Amino acid sequence: MDTENMGELLSFQSFYFAFNRTFMHSASPVYVLMLIDSCIHLGWLEMAHDILNDMDAAGDLTGFTQHMALLTAYYSRKMFKEAKALL
């Protein structure tokens, strides 16, 4: 990973942690679901997976569509080990 991409990733991680503190415990998970969709679209599958894991740990099981989108993205990239971990 080059320096520019590493900087973008670190910036995104900072954003995610701030986002997580703000919205993860709100009454509406819509913002979190949009964030997951964005991560998948950008190819940041591990970040999307982490957010889904956080949602599952919090007892919020509303991310079925996002689980399927992430699973599809893993399979399209031949990331079978990660796909299996998602199941």
C-alpha positions in Angstrom: 0.0 0.0 0.0 1.5 3.3 -1.0 1.7 6.4 1.3 -1.3 8.1 -0.2 -3.6 5.1 0.2 -2.3 4.6 3.8 -3.1 8.2 4.6 -6.6 7.8 3.2 -7.2 4.6 5.2 -6.0 6.3 8.4 -8.3 9.3 7.7 -11.2 6.9 7.0 -10.5 5.0 10.2 -10.5 8.2 12.2 -13.8 9.1 10.6 -15.3 5.7 11.2 -14.4 5.8 14.9 -15.9 9.3 15.3 -19.0 8.1 13.3 -19.2 5.0 15.5 -19.2 7.0 18.7 -21.9 9.3 17.4 -24.3 7.0 15.6 -23.8 3.4 16.6 -26.1 3.8 19.6 -28.7 6.0 18.0 -32.2 4.9 17.5 -31.8 4.8 13.7 -29.1 2.6 12.1 -29.7 4.1 8.7 -26.5 6.1 8.8 -24.5 3.1 9.7 -26.0 1.1 6.9 -25.2 3.8 4.4 -21.6 3.8 5.7 -21.3 0.1 5.2 -22.7 0.4 1.7 -20.1 3.1 1.0 -17.3 0.9 2.3 -18.3 -1.9 0.1 -18.6 0.4 -2.9 -15.1 1.8 -2.3 -13.7 -1.8 -1.9 -13.0 -1.4 1.8 -14.4 -4.8 2.6 -12.5 -5.3 5.8 -13.9 -2.0 7.2 -17.4 -3.0 6.2 -16.9 -6.3 7.8 -15.7 -4.7 11.0 -18.8 -2.4 11.1 -21.1 -5.3 10.6 -19.4 -7.2 13.4 -19.9 -4.2 15.7 -23.6 -4.1 14.7 -23.9 -7.8 15.4 -22.2 -7.4 18.8 -24.6 -4.6 19.7 -27.5 -6.9 18.9 -28.6 -5.0 15.8 -29.3 -7.5 13.1 -30.7 -5.1 10.6 -27.8 -5.4 8.1 -29.0 -8.4 6.1 -28.8 -6.6 2.8 -25.3 -5.3 3.7 -24.2 -8.8 4.7 -25.3 -10.1 1.3 -23.6 -7.2 -0.5 -20.4 -7.9 1.4 -20.6 -11.6 0.8 -21.1 -11.0 -2.9 -18.1 -8.6 -3.0 -15.9 -11.1 -1.2 -16.8 -13.8 -3.7 -16.3 -11.6 -6.7 -12.8 -10.9 -5.4 -12.2 -14.5 -4.6 -11.8 -13.7 -0.9 -13.3 -17.0 0.2 -11.7 -17.1 3.6 -13.2 -13.7 4.5 -16.6 -14.7 3.1 -16.6 -17.8 5.3 -15.8 -15.7 8.3 -18.8 -13.5 7.5 -21.1 -16.5 7.7 
